[in-house]
Amino acid sequence: MTMEYLLYILEVESILILGLGVLLGILVGALPGLTPTMGVALCIPFTFSLPPAYGLLLLGGIYCGSVYGGAIPSILFNVPGAPASIATTLDGYPLAKAGKARQALELATISSAIGGMFGMVLLLLFAPKLAVFSLQFGPTQSFWLAVFGITVIAAISPGSLSKGLIGGGIGILLSLIGISVFTGTPRFTFGMDALVGGIHVVTMLIGLFAFPQALRLIEGLIRYGEQVKDKVKTGPSSVWQSFKAVWRHPKALGIGSTIGAFVGILPGAGGNVASLVAYNEARRFSRNSERFGTGHKEGLISAESANNAMVGGSLVPLLILGIPGSPTAAIFLGGLLIHGIWPGQSLFVEHAPVAYSFLYGMLLAQAVLLALGLLTIGVVSKLVRIPHYFMAPVILSFSIIGAYATQNNLFDVYAMVIIGLVMYVLAKYGFSPAPIALGFILGPIAEVGLLQGLQIGRAEGSAFLYFVSGMWNVLLISLIVLTIALSVWKARQNKRPVTHAVRAVPVSWTVETAKRSLRRGRGIGWAVALILILVSLLYVIRLPKELSLLPMMTLLALFILAGCECAKSMRETTGQTELVGQKPRRQHQLTFVIFTMFISLVCLLTPVLGFYMQVLLLMVSVPLFVYLRKNKNRKANSLRIMVVSASFTLVLYLVFGAFIRVPLPAGVFSGW
């Protein structure tokens, strides 16, 4: 029977459908704002007319390809193409800035394919037993896993551990806006109907990563002109050398694949947790742990192998128990039900031909992914040659598409712009977007696990013992404590500034020093933050217990961490701070602020201008304002800019308006 299924998968039609799915998935993952979940959801209607086996192969190919495709913008532009690609930016983008973009893409492709094969083999051989393992994770384990994920990303992100944890706390608080996943009651909406549904995860990710990155590109052009300091270059590379580089790091590959597959099995965890946990453990067991985050190959290999290993793991509880292991797997469940296939133990009996054909097809999809990924790297790597004055509006255009098309809601566009502006400012003070993003993703998981665990623990006699007893609880708590302890120890060992934005000379702390510090602005921001946290606590205390427990715990933790940062700022020097690198002139700063306000206003005027008119305005205004003012041949470059801008807008219209038919704002002038 096995040979029969293999022969069926190796038919020309099956390979073509699988290849089409993988290619579409890579394109979906490579576009900022289009997630694997969106890619699978958009393509489900196209499977209605296909036989069940072919339909599932198409969806499976899109799933695998989109998870890998998210690495492309992560490496080239520091913009995660999917939530699972957050860890890829930590070493992928520094590698690209070091002139090794092509090699980084090759390492990501090879690692993704090997990790994906590992996950699919586990799915094929041990699915029933692994499904039983996933059932051992109850609410308390989900809570501690969420806390562990936040501490991991806080520890591995650039900057201080306390700022990383503060970022995670901010993400948790933002995730709690809207309808409570536990009680179904709205909270923190402040009377705004638009906030009842909360902030969508795609909107949050675009606001945290894509929009600030576009602003940074524009800022670099204003400050340095065409000679941008962090210009990404492809660099020479060979596929064979990349294969050898992957096999030279078997520890990172093994840790990434194993953790990715097993975390993927846990319902609700998803690839974002899998890749970050794998990245942290690979760093923990590496001999060169201090090189992680600076463009180290081990970090990229562990993150990308975990991403695709998660795909096979997430399908284990889906196919055996009918419990999705990730949001994309939940959409996948809909695809199964549409074709009349019910997951469970009977799946491999009543629908054996379809089930086994799909499993072998997913294994073959990794080989197709490896081939297509390596073949397209030459074309993809040329994206870095696009001038920054064109790349910035392109990122902004796709940011608007991703934010609006998720729910066809203009509020998501407004939220994306506001979050992006705030994140850009926070980055100047040493905050990383990754902890905020993961806190936002894991917040609802932590709250449901906390509240359910408390109810079950009280019924069993002691909620405290229920949370701290059991092998998995003890293991996760130990990992949390160990992660924080190692981060604090390494920070003290290094004894160097923990932020990349400010270099300060420490001085001994006295009362007079503290007063001068406060007078000159240092610590005032943290003092204001402490006041805001206290006010928020007074507001949260009045809410019902089910709605206020996690927010109260988060705010108390933020108060302690913000107090530590406030005290730290008062110990530092009062007036001898300087920006690392070249200090921009005030004229450049004022120019950038004015143009940022203009860009934000254009994005906020989506319902007035319409999407395509908005794209055309962005594509023309950014290079004209930022670049042409420093160029002598204005006439020739103006014509080039007009042609490129009009062509790009036309392509977007043909793809999203005519072919995919994504509903986008038409503007008030559309009927004139």
C-alpha positions as CSV (number, residue, x, y, z in Angstrom):
1,M,0.0,0.0,0.0
2,T,2.9,2.4,0.8
3,M,4.3,1.9,-2.7
4,E,0.9,2.7,-4.2
5,Y,0.7,6.0,-2.3
6,L,4.2,6.9,-3.3
7,L,3.6,6.3,-6.9
8,Y,0.4,8.4,-6.7
9,I,2.4,11.3,-5.3
10,L,5.1,11.0,-7.9
11,E,2.7,11.4,-10.7
12,V,3.2,14.5,-12.9
13,E,-0.1,16.0,-11.8
14,S,0.6,15.6,-8.1
15,I,4.1,17.1,-8.4
16,L,2.8,20.1,-10.5
17,I,0.1,20.8,-7.9
18,L,2.5,20.5,-5.1
19,G,5.0,22.7,-6.8
20,L,2.4,25.3,-7.6
21,G,1.4,25.3,-3.9
22,V,4.9,25.7,-2.7
23,L,5.6,28.5,-5.1
24,L,2.5,30.4,-4.2
25,G,3.4,29.9,-0.5
26,I,6.8,31.4,-1.0
27,L,5.3,34.4,-2.7
28,V,2.8,34.8,0.1
29,G,5.4,34.5,2.8
30,A,7.8,36.9,1.0
31,L,5.2,39.7,1.0
32,P,5.1,41.6,4.3
33,G,1.6,41.4,5.8
34,L,0.5,38.2,4.1
35,T,0.8,35.4,6.6
36,P,0.7,31.6,6.0
37,T,-2.8,31.6,7.6
38,M,-4.0,34.2,5.0
39,G,-2.4,32.3,2.2
40,V,-4.1,29.0,3.0
41,A,-7.4,30.7,3.7
42,L,-7.3,32.6,0.3
43,C,-6.6,29.4,-1.6
44,I,-9.2,27.1,0.0
45,P,-11.9,28.2,-2.6
46,F,-9.6,27.1,-5.4
47,T,-9.6,23.5,-4.1
48,F,-13.4,23.1,-4.3
49,S,-13.2,21.6,-7.8
50,L,-10.2,19.5,-7.1
51,P,-10.2,15.9,-5.8
52,P,-9.6,15.8,-2.1
53,A,-6.0,14.5,-2.4
54,Y,-5.0,17.3,-4.8
55,G,-6.8,19.9,-2.8
56,L,-4.9,19.0,0.3
57,L,-1.6,18.8,-1.5
58,L,-2.2,22.4,-2.8
59,L,-2.9,23.7,0.7
60,G,-0.1,21.7,2.2
61,G,2.4,23.1,-0.3
62,I,1.2,26.7,0.4
63,Y,1.6,26.1,4.1
64,C,5.2,24.8,3.8
65,G,6.2,27.4,1.2
66,S,4.7,30.4,3.1
67,V,6.5,29.5,6.4
68,Y,9.8,29.4,4.5
69,G,9.0,32.5,2.4
70,G,8.7,34.6,5.5
71,A,12.5,34.3,5.8
72,I,13.1,36.3,2.6
73,P,12.0,39.8,3.8
74,S,13.3,38.9,7.3
75,I,16.8,38.5,5.9
76,L,16.8,41.2,3.2
77,F,14.8,44.0,4.9
78,N,14.5,43.0,8.6
79,V,10.7,42.7,8.1
80,P,9.3,39.3,9.2
81,G,7.1,37.9,6.4
82,A,5.3,35.8,9.0
83,P,5.1,35.6,12.8
84,A,7.3,32.5,12.8
85,S,10.1,34.5,11.1
86,I,10.7,36.9,14.0
87,A,13.7,34.9,15.2
88,T,15.1,34.8,11.7
89,T,15.6,38.6,11.7
90,L,18.0,38.3,14.7
91,D,20.8,36.8,12.7
92,G,19.5,36.8,9.1
93,Y,19.5,40.6,8.7
94,P,22.9,41.1,10.3
95,L,24.3,38.5,7.8
96,A,22.7,40.4,4.9
97,K,24.2,43.7,6.2
98,A,27.6,42.0,6.3
99,G,27.3,41.3,2.6
100,K,26.1,37.7,2.8
101,A,22.5,38.0,1.9
102,R,22.7,35.3,-0.7
103,Q,24.4,32.9,1.7
104,A,21.8,33.7,4.4
105,L,19.0,32.8,2.0
106,E,20.7,29.6,1.1
107,L,21.2,28.6,4.7
108,A,17.6,29.4,5.4
109,T,16.4,27.3,2.5
110,I,18.5,24.3,3.3
111,S,17.7,24.5,7.1
112,S,14.0,24.9,6.4
113,A,13.9,21.8,4.1
114,I,15.8,19.6,6.5
115,G,13.7,20.8,9.5
116,G,10.5,20.2,7.5
117,M,11.6,16.7,6.5
118,F,12.2,15.9,10.2
119,G,8.8,17.2,11.2
120,M,7.1,15.2,8.4
121,V,8.9,12.0,9.3
122,L,7.7,12.4,12.9
123,L,4.2,13.0,11.6
124,L,4.3,10.0,9.4
125,L,5.8,7.5,11.9
126,F,4.7,8.6,15.3
127,A,1.6,10.6,14.9
128,P,-0.7,8.6,17.3
129,K,1.9,8.6,20.1
130,L,2.8,12.2,19.7
131,A,-0.9,13.2,19.8
132,V,-1.1,11.5,23.3
133,F,1.9,13.6,24.3
134,S,0.2,16.8,23.3
135,L,-2.7,16.0,25.5
136,Q,-0.4,16.1,28.6
137,F,-0.1,19.9,28.1
138,G,-3.0,21.4,30.1
139,P,-3.8,25.0,31.0
140,T,-0.9,25.4,33.5
141,Q,1.6,24.1,31.0
142,S,0.3,26.5,28.4
143,F,0.6,29.4,30.8
144,W,4.2,28.6,31.7
145,L,5.1,28.0,28.1
146,A,3.8,31.4,27.2
147,V,5.8,33.0,30.0
148,F,8.9,31.0,28.9
149,G,8.5,32.3,25.3
150,I,8.4,35.9,26.5
151,T,11.4,35.5,28.7
152,V,13.3,33.8,25.9
153,I,12.7,36.6,23.4
154,A,13.4,39.2,26.1
155,A,16.8,37.5,26.8
156,I,17.9,37.1,23.1
157,S,16.7,40.5,21.8
158,P,19.2,43.4,21.5
159,G,19.2,45.7,24.5
160,S,18.8,45.1,28.2
161,L,16.8,42.2,29.7
162,S,14.5,44.5,31.6
163,K,13.6,46.5,28.5
164,G,12.9,43.2,26.7
165,L,10.6,42.1,29.6
166,I,8.9,45.5,29.6
167,G,8.3,45.1,25.9
168,G,6.7,41.7,26.5
169,G,4.5,43.2,29.1
170,I,3.4,45.9,26.7
171,G,2.5,43.3,24.2
172,I,0.5,41.3,26.7
173,L,-1.5,44.4,27.6
174,L,-2.2,45.3,24.0
175,S,-3.4,41.7,23.3
176,L,-6.0,42.0,26.1
177,I,-7.8,44.9,24.3
178,G,-11.3,43.8,23.1
179,I,-13.4,40.8,23.8
180,S,-12.0,38.6,26.6
181,V,-11.2,35.1,25.2
182,F,-12.3,33.7,28.6
183,T,-15.4,35.6,29.5
184,G,-16.6,37.1,26.2
185,T,-16.7,40.5,27.8
186,P,-15.2,43.6,26.2
187,R,-12.5,45.5,28.1
188,F,-10.0,48.3,27.6
189,T,-12.1,49.7,24.7
190,F,-12.6,53.1,26.3
191,G,-16.0,53.4,24.5
192,M,-14.5,52.9,21.0
193,D,-16.5,50.4,18.9
194,A,-13.4,49.8,16.7
195,L,-11.5,48.4,19.7
196,V,-14.1,45.8,20.6
197,G,-12.6,43.3,18.2
198,G,-9.1,44.1,19.5
199,I,-5.9,44.7,17.5
200,H,-5.3,42.1,14.8
201,V,-2.0,40.2,15.0
202,V,-1.1,41.1,11.4
203,T,-1.7,44.7,12.0
204,M,0.5,44.5,15.1
205,L,3.3,42.8,13.3
206,I,3.3,45.2,10.4
207,G,3.2,48.2,12.8
208,L,6.1,46.8,14.8
209,F,8.4,45.7,12.0
210,A,7.5,46.9,8.5
211,F,6.4,50.5,9.0
212,P,9.4,51.5,11.3
213,Q,11.8,49.8,8.8
214,A,10.4,52.0,6.0
215,L,11.0,55.1,8.2
216,R,14.5,54.0,9.0
217,L,15.3,53.7,5.3
218,I,13.9,57.2,4.7
219,E,15.9,58.5,7.6
220,G,19.1,57.0,6.3
221,L,18.5,58.5,2.9
222,I,17.9,62.0,4.4
223,R,21.0,61.7,6.6
224,Y,23.5,60.0,4.3
225,G,22.0,60.3,0.8
226,E,22.6,57.3,-1.5
227,Q,25.6,56.1,0.7
228,V,23.4,54.4,3.3
229,K,25.5,52.9,6.0
230,D,23.6,49.6,6.4
231,K,23.1,48.9,2.7
232,V,22.4,45.2,2.2
233,K,24.6,43.4,-0.4
234,T,24.2,39.9,-1.8
235,G,27.8,38.9,-1.7
236,P,29.4,35.8,-3.3
237,S,28.2,32.4,-2.2
238,S,27.8,28.8,-3.5
239,V,25.1,26.3,-2.7
240,W,27.7,23.6,-2.0
241,Q,29.4,25.8,0.6
242,S,26.1,26.5,2.2
243,F,25.3,22.8,2.5
244,K,28.7,22.3,4.1
245,A,28.0,25.2,6.5
246,V,24.7,23.6,7.6
247,W,26.3,20.2,8.2
248,R,29.1,21.9,10.2
249,H,26.4,22.9,12.8
250,P,24.5,19.7,13.5
251,K,23.8,20.8,17.1
252,A,21.9,23.9,15.9
253,L,20.1,21.9,13.2
254,G,19.2,19.1,15.6
255,I,18.0,21.5,18.3
256,G,16.0,23.5,15.9
257,S,14.3,20.6,14.2
258,T,13.5,18.7,17.4
259,I,12.2,21.7,19.4
260,G,10.3,23.0,16.4
261,A,8.5,19.7,15.8
262,F,7.6,19.1,19.5
263,V,6.5,22.7,20.2
264,G,4.4,22.5,17.0
265,I,2.5,19.6,18.5
266,L,1.3,21.7,21.4
267,P,-2.0,23.2,20.5
268,G,-1.9,27.0,20.2
269,A,1.9,27.4,20.5
270,G,2.7,27.9,16.8
271,G,5.9,28.5,14.9
272,N,6.7,31.8,16.6
273,V,7.2,30.1,19.9
274,A,9.0,27.1,18.3
275,S,11.6,29.2,16.5
276,L,12.3,31.4,19.5
277,V,12.6,28.6,21.9
278,A,14.9,26.7,19.5
279,Y,17.0,29.8,18.9
280,N,17.4,30.3,22.7
281,E,18.4,26.7,23.3
282,A,20.8,26.6,20.4
283,R,22.5,29.7,21.9
284,R,22.5,28.2,25.3
285,F,24.4,25.1,24.1
286,S,26.6,26.8,21.6
287,R,30.3,27.5,22.2
288,N,29.9,30.8,20.5
289,S,26.8,32.0,22.3
290,E,28.1,35.6,22.4
291,R,28.0,35.8,18.6
292,F,24.2,35.1,18.4
293,G,22.4,38.2,17.1
294,T,25.4,39.5,15.2
295,G,24.9,37.5,12.0
296,H,25.9,34.0,13.4
297,K,25.0,31.1,11.1
298,E,24.0,28.8,14.0
299,G,21.2,31.3,15.0
300,L,19.8,31.4,11.5
301,I,20.0,27.6,11.1
302,S,18.2,26.9,14.4
303,A,15.4,29.4,13.8
304,E,14.6,28.3,10.2
305,S,14.9,24.5,10.9
306,A,12.4,25.0,13.8
307,N,10.0,27.0,11.6
308,N,9.4,24.2,9.1
309,A,9.7,21.4,11.6
310,M,6.7,23.0,13.3
311,V,4.6,22.5,10.2
312,G,4.7,18.7,10.6
313,G,4.3,19.0,14.3
314,S,1.2,21.2,14.1
315,L,-0.5,18.6,11.9
316,V,-0.2,15.9,14.5
317,P,-3.0,17.0,16.8
318,L,-5.0,18.2,13.8
319,L,-5.1,14.9,12.0
320,I,-5.3,12.6,15.0
321,L,-7.4,14.6,17.5
322,G,-9.0,17.3,15.4
323,I,-7.1,20.0,17.5
324,P,-5.2,22.5,15.4
325,G,-1.6,23.1,16.6
326,S,-1.4,26.5,15.0
327,P,-3.7,29.2,13.4
328,T,-2.8,28.0,10.0
329,A,-3.6,24.4,11.0
330,A,-7.0,25.7,12.1
331,I,-7.7,27.0,8.6
332,F,-6.4,23.7,7.3
333,L,-9.0,21.9,9.4
334,G,-11.7,23.9,7.4
335,G,-10.1,22.6,4.2
336,L,-10.5,19.0,5.4
337,L,-14.1,19.4,6.5
338,I,-15.0,21.1,3.2
339,H,-13.9,17.9,1.4
340,G,-15.9,15.8,3.8
341,I,-12.9,14.5,5.7
342,W,-13.1,14.3,9.5
343,P,-9.9,14.1,11.4
344,G,-9.4,11.5,14.1
345,Q,-8.3,7.9,14.4
346,S,-10.8,6.9,11.6
347,L,-9.0,9.2,9.2
348,F,-6.4,6.6,8.4
349,V,-9.1,3.9,8.0
350,E,-12.0,5.5,6.2
351,H,-9.9,8.0,4.1
352,A,-6.6,6.1,4.0
353,P,-5.8,6.9,0.4
354,V,-6.3,10.6,0.9
355,A,-4.6,10.7,4.3
356,Y,-1.4,8.8,3.3
357,S,-1.1,10.5,0.0
358,F,-1.2,13.8,1.8
359,L,1.4,12.7,4.4
360,Y,3.8,11.5,1.7
361,G,3.1,14.6,-0.3
362,M,4.0,16.8,2.6
363,L,7.3,14.9,2.8
364,L,7.9,15.4,-0.9
365,A,7.0,19.1,-0.5
366,Q,10.2,19.7,1.4
367,A,12.2,18.4,-1.5
368,V,10.2,20.7,-3.8
369,L,10.8,23.5,-1.4
370,L,14.5,22.9,-1.4
371,A,14.6,22.9,-5.2
372,L,12.4,25.9,-5.8
373,G,14.0,27.9,-3.0
374,L,17.5,27.4,-4.3
375,L,16.4,28.1,-7.9
376,T,14.7,31.4,-7.0
377,I,17.5,32.7,-4.6
378,G,19.3,34.3,-7.6
379,V,16.2,36.3,-8.4
380,V,15.1,37.0,-4.8
381,S,18.6,38.2,-3.8
382,K,18.4,40.9,-6.4
383,L,15.7,42.6,-4.5
384,V,18.4,44.2,-2.3
385,R,19.5,46.1,-5.4
386,I,16.3,48.1,-5.4
387,P,17.2,51.6,-4.3
388,H,16.0,52.5,-0.8
389,Y,14.0,55.4,-2.1
390,F,11.9,52.9,-4.0
391,M,12.0,50.1,-1.4
392,A,10.6,52.4,1.4
393,P,7.3,53.2,-0.4
394,V,7.0,49.5,-1.5
395,I,7.2,48.4,2.1
396,L,4.6,51.1,3.0
397,S,2.3,49.9,0.2
398,F,2.4,46.3,1.2
399,S,2.0,47.3,4.9
400,I,-1.3,49.0,4.0
401,I,-2.4,46.0,1.9
402,G,-1.6,43.6,4.8
403,A,-3.3,45.7,7.4
404,Y,-6.5,46.4,5.5
405,A,-7.0,43.1,3.7
406,T,-6.9,41.1,6.9
407,Q,-10.4,42.3,8.0
408,N,-11.3,44.9,5.4
409,N,-11.2,47.4,8.2
410,L,-9.7,50.9,7.9
411,F,-9.1,51.0,11.7
412,D,-6.4,48.4,11.2
413,V,-4.6,50.8,8.9
414,Y,-4.8,53.6,11.4
415,A,-3.6,51.3,14.2
416,M,-0.7,50.1,12.0
417,V,0.5,53.7,11.5
418,I,0.2,54.6,15.2
419,I,1.9,51.4,16.3
420,G,4.6,52.0,13.7
421,L,5.4,55.5,14.8
422,V,5.5,54.5,18.5
423,M,7.7,51.6,17.8
424,Y,10.1,53.8,15.8
425,V,10.5,56.1,18.8
426,L,10.8,53.2,21.2
427,A,13.6,51.7,19.1
428,K,15.6,54.9,19.6
429,Y,15.5,54.2,23.3
430,G,16.8,50.6,23.0
431,F,13.5,48.7,22.8
432,S,13.2,45.8,20.4
433,P,9.9,45.0,18.6
434,A,10.3,41.2,19.0
435,P,9.4,41.0,22.7
436,I,6.3,43.2,22.1
437,A,5.2,41.0,19.2
438,L,5.6,37.8,21.1
439,G,3.9,39.2,24.2
440,F,1.0,40.2,22.0
441,I,0.8,36.7,20.5
442,L,1.1,34.8,23.7
443,G,-1.0,37.1,25.9
444,P,-4.4,35.3,25.3
445,I,-2.8,31.9,25.6
446,A,-1.3,32.9,29.0
447,E,-4.6,34.4,30.2
448,V,-6.7,31.3,29.3
449,G,-4.1,29.0,30.9
450,L,-4.0,31.1,34.0
451,L,-7.7,31.4,34.6
452,Q,-8.5,27.8,33.7
453,G,-5.6,26.6,35.8
454,L,-6.9,28.5,38.8
455,Q,-10.3,27.1,38.5
456,I,-9.1,23.5,38.2
457,G,-6.5,24.0,41.0
458,R,-9.2,25.3,43.4
459,A,-11.4,22.3,42.6
460,E,-8.4,20.0,43.4
461,G,-7.7,21.8,46.7
462,S,-4.8,24.1,45.9
463,A,-4.3,26.4,42.9
464,F,-0.7,27.1,43.8
465,L,0.3,23.4,44.0
466,Y,-1.5,22.8,40.7
467,F,0.7,25.4,39.0
468,V,4.0,24.3,40.5
469,S,3.6,20.5,40.6
470,G,4.1,18.0,37.8
471,M,7.1,17.3,35.6
472,W,6.3,19.7,32.8
473,N,5.4,22.6,35.1
474,V,8.7,22.1,37.1
475,L,10.7,21.9,33.8
476,L,9.2,25.0,32.3
477,I,9.6,27.0,35.6
478,S,13.2,25.9,35.8
479,L,13.8,27.0,32.2
480,I,12.3,30.4,32.9
481,V,14.5,31.0,36.0
482,L,17.6,29.6,34.2
483,T,17.0,31.9,31.2
484,I,16.7,35.0,33.3
485,A,19.6,34.1,35.6
486,L,21.9,33.4,32.6
487,S,20.9,36.7,31.0
488,V,21.6,38.7,34.2
489,W,24.9,36.9,34.7
490,K,26.1,37.5,31.1
491,A,25.1,41.2,31.3
492,R,27.2,41.6,34.4
493,Q,30.1,39.7,32.9
494,N,30.1,41.9,29.8
495,K,30.0,45.2,31.8
496,R,29.3,47.3,28.7
497,P,26.3,49.4,27.6
498,V,23.2,47.4,27.0
499,T,21.6,49.7,24.5
500,H,22.8,50.4,21.0
501,A,21.3,53.9,20.8
502,V,23.1,55.6,23.7
503,R,26.6,55.4,25.0
504,A,26.9,56.8,28.5
505,V,29.8,57.2,31.0
506,P,28.6,55.9,34.4
507,V,29.3,57.9,37.5
508,S,28.8,57.3,41.2
509,W,25.2,58.0,42.3
510,T,24.5,60.7,44.7
511,V,21.3,62.7,45.6
512,E,22.8,65.7,43.7
513,T,23.5,63.5,40.7
514,A,19.9,62.3,40.7
515,K,18.6,65.8,40.8
516,R,20.8,66.9,37.9
517,S,19.7,63.8,36.0
518,L,16.1,64.6,36.4
519,R,16.5,68.3,35.6
520,R,18.2,67.4,32.3
521,G,15.5,64.9,31.3
522,R,17.1,61.6,32.2
523,G,14.7,59.5,34.1
524,I,11.7,61.8,33.5
525,G,10.3,59.4,30.9
526,W,10.5,56.5,33.3
527,A,8.9,58.6,36.1
528,V,6.0,59.4,33.7
529,A,5.8,55.7,32.9
530,L,5.5,54.8,36.5
531,I,2.7,57.3,37.0
532,L,0.8,55.8,34.0
533,I,1.3,52.3,35.3
534,L,-0.2,53.3,38.7
535,V,-3.1,55.0,37.1
536,S,-3.7,51.9,35.0
537,L,-3.6,49.7,38.1
538,L,-6.3,51.8,39.8
539,Y,-8.4,51.4,36.7
540,V,-7.8,47.6,36.4
541,I,-8.6,46.9,40.0
542,R,-12.2,47.9,39.5
543,L,-12.8,45.3,36.9
544,P,-14.1,41.8,37.6
545,K,-11.5,39.3,38.7
546,E,-11.6,37.2,35.5
547,L,-10.9,40.4,33.5
548,S,-8.3,42.0,35.7
549,L,-6.0,39.1,37.0
550,L,-3.5,38.9,34.2
551,P,-3.5,42.7,33.5
552,M,-2.9,43.4,37.2
553,M,0.0,40.9,37.3
554,T,1.5,42.4,34.1
555,L,1.2,45.9,35.4
556,L,2.8,45.0,38.7
557,A,5.7,43.5,36.9
558,L,6.0,46.5,34.6
559,F,6.0,48.8,37.7
560,I,9.0,46.9,39.2
561,L,10.9,46.8,35.9
562,A,10.2,50.5,35.1
563,G,11.3,51.4,38.6
564,C,14.6,49.6,38.0
565,E,15.1,51.4,34.7
566,C,14.3,54.7,36.4
567,A,16.9,54.1,39.1
568,K,19.4,53.0,36.5
569,S,18.9,56.2,34.4
570,M,19.5,58.3,37.5
571,R,22.9,56.6,38.1
572,E,24.2,57.3,34.6
573,T,25.9,60.5,33.5
574,T,23.9,63.6,33.2
575,G,25.1,65.4,30.2
576,Q,27.8,63.4,28.3
577,T,25.6,61.2,26.2
578,E,26.0,60.8,22.5
579,L,24.5,58.8,19.8
580,V,26.6,55.9,18.5
581,G,27.7,56.7,15.0
582,Q,27.3,59.9,13.2
583,K,25.1,62.5,14.9
584,P,22.6,63.9,12.5
585,R,22.4,67.6,12.0
586,R,19.3,69.4,13.3
587,Q,18.3,70.2,9.8
588,H,18.2,66.6,8.9
589,Q,16.2,65.8,12.0
590,L,13.7,68.5,11.2
591,T,13.4,67.4,7.6
592,F,12.8,63.8,8.6
593,V,10.2,64.7,11.2
594,I,8.3,66.8,8.6
595,F,8.4,64.1,6.0
596,T,7.4,61.4,8.5
597,M,4.3,63.5,9.3
598,F,3.6,63.7,5.6
599,I,4.0,59.9,5.0
600,S,1.8,59.1,8.0
601,L,-0.9,61.6,6.8
602,V,-0.9,59.9,3.4
603,C,-1.3,56.5,5.0
604,L,-4.1,57.8,7.2
605,L,-5.9,59.3,4.2
606,T,-6.6,55.9,2.7
607,P,-10.4,56.3,2.6
608,V,-10.0,59.7,0.9
609,L,-7.3,59.0,-1.6
610,G,-8.0,55.4,-2.3
611,F,-5.4,52.7,-2.1
612,Y,-3.9,52.9,-5.7
613,M,-3.8,56.7,-5.7
614,Q,-2.1,56.4,-2.3
615,V,0.5,54.0,-3.6
616,L,1.3,56.2,-6.6
617,L,1.6,59.3,-4.3
618,L,4.0,57.4,-2.0
619,M,6.1,56.0,-4.8
620,V,6.5,59.4,-6.3
621,S,6.9,61.6,-3.2
622,V,9.5,59.5,-1.4
623,P,12.2,59.5,-4.1
624,L,11.4,63.0,-5.2
625,F,11.7,64.5,-1.8
626,V,14.5,62.3,-0.3
627,Y,16.7,61.6,-3.3
628,L,16.2,64.1,-6.2
629,R,16.9,67.1,-4.0
630,K,20.5,65.9,-3.9
631,N,20.8,64.9,-7.5
632,K,21.9,67.1,-10.3
633,N,20.1,65.4,-13.3
634,R,16.6,66.0,-11.9
635,K,14.8,65.8,-15.2
636,A,16.0,62.4,-16.2
637,N,15.5,60.9,-12.7
638,S,12.0,62.5,-12.5
639,L,11.0,60.7,-15.7
640,R,12.4,57.4,-14.3
641,I,10.6,57.8,-11.0
642,M,7.3,58.5,-12.8
643,V,7.6,55.4,-15.0
644,V,8.6,53.1,-12.1
645,S,5.9,54.4,-9.9
646,A,3.2,54.1,-12.5
647,S,4.4,50.6,-13.4
648,F,4.4,49.4,-9.8
649,T,1.0,50.8,-9.2
650,L,-0.4,49.1,-12.3
651,V,1.2,45.7,-11.3
652,L,-0.4,46.0,-7.8
653,Y,-3.8,46.8,-9.5
654,L,-3.6,43.8,-11.8
655,V,-2.5,41.4,-9.1
656,F,-4.7,42.5,-6.2
657,G,-7.6,44.2,-8.0
658,A,-8.0,42.1,-11.2
659,F,-6.6,38.7,-10.3
660,I,-6.9,38.0,-6.6
661,R,-9.7,40.7,-6.2
662,V,-8.7,41.8,-2.8
663,P,-11.2,44.5,-1.7
664,L,-9.2,47.7,-1.1
665,P,-10.4,51.3,-0.4
666,A,-11.4,53.0,-3.6
667,G,-11.4,56.6,-2.3
668,V,-13.8,59.5,-2.6
669,F,-12.6,60.3,-6.1
670,S,-13.3,56.9,-7.6
671,G,-16.8,57.9,-8.8
672,W,-15.7,61.2,-10.4
